[in-house]
Amino acid sequence: MQNPRLASRYAKSLLDLAVEKNCLDAVLQDMQVLNAVCTESRDFDMMLRSPIINADKKLSVINEVLKRFNINQFTQALLNLLVAKGRELNLSEIAPAFIEQYNSLKNIRTVKLTTAVPVTDAVKNNIAAKVASFMPTDKIELKTAVDERLIGGFVLEMEDRLFDASVQKSLNDLKNQVIDTSYVPKI
């Protein structure tokens, strides 16, 4: 059940509270942990979504999973509220919404670099510097991924922009040019 408006509202409320109480970085770390747990553990996510497991059991499982991370009191209060309201299944949406709102507040732009092979730190730093030169007021957070289907080159994604300099795209463009026969007069 996707509910981005609800996730955004809970995330905004937690963000405002964390700013007011001067514990924004601690809450951010908690949300990053929760996001990682929800995305990496399918069992945890399924437990949150299960209508069979009662709220007390869900809260005890959440607390047990998170006890080694020393969760902030405001994050814990949010978790208690979500379980009490029966909205714990939205936790997997609230955590990334909080991270997104934090990045917006701090002018952090996430850039995803996809290459055919893993790249060195020097190449990552060079690309991050080039992107940062176009946005001097923003901080750049570079995330990398490897996709062998690109054959070579890279794909750079930022928000709603995409720069595709891959060999795969060049081959597809060439294929489309060869197939396109609109210039041939019809007989």
Rosetta blueprint (number, residue, H / E / L):
1 M L
2 Q L
3 N L
4 P H
5 R H
6 L H
7 A H
8 S H
9 R H
10 Y H
11 A H
12 K H
13 S H
14 L H
15 L H
16 D H
17 L H
18 A H
19 V H
20 E H
21 K L
22 N L
23 C L
24 L H
25 D H
26 A H
27 V H
28 L H
29 Q H
30 D H
31 M H
32 Q H
33 V H
34 L H
35 N H
36 A H
37 V H
38 C H
39 T H
40 E H
41 S L
42 R H
43 D H
44 F H
45 D H
46 M H
47 M H
48 L H
49 R H
50 S L
51 P L
52 I L
53 I L
54 N L
55 A H
56 D H
57 K H
58 K H
59 L H
60 S H
61 V H
62 I H
63 N H
64 E H
65 V H
66 L H
67 K H
68 R H
69 F H
70 N L
71 I L
72 N L
73 Q H
74 F H
75 T H
76 Q H
77 A H
78 L H
79 L H
80 N H
81 L H
82 L H
83 V H
84 A H
85 K H
86 G L
87 R L
88 E H
89 L H
90 N H
91 L H
92 S H
93 E H
94 I H
95 A H
96 P H
97 A H
98 F H
99 I H
100 E H
101 Q H
102 Y H
103 N H
104 S H
105 L H
106 K L
107 N L
108 I E
109 R E
110 T E
111 V E
112 K E
113 L E
114 T E
115 T E
116 A L
117 V L
118 P L
119 V L
120 T L
121 D H
122 A H
123 V H
124 K H
125 N H
126 N H
127 I H
128 A H
129 A H
130 K H
131 V H
132 A H
133 S H
134 F H
135 M L
136 P L
137 T L
138 D L
139 K E
140 I E
141 E E
142 L E
143 K E
144 T E
145 A E
146 V E
147 D L
148 E H
149 R H
150 L H
151 I L
152 G L
153 G E
154 F E
155 V E
156 L E
157 E E
158 M E
159 E L
160 D L
161 R E
162 L E
163 F E
164 D E
165 A E
166 S E
167 V H
168 Q H
169 K H
170 S H
171 L H
172 N H
173 D H
174 L H
175 K H
176 N H
177 Q H
178 V H
179 I H
180 D L
181 T L
182 S L
183 Y L
184 V L
185 P L
186 K L
187 I L
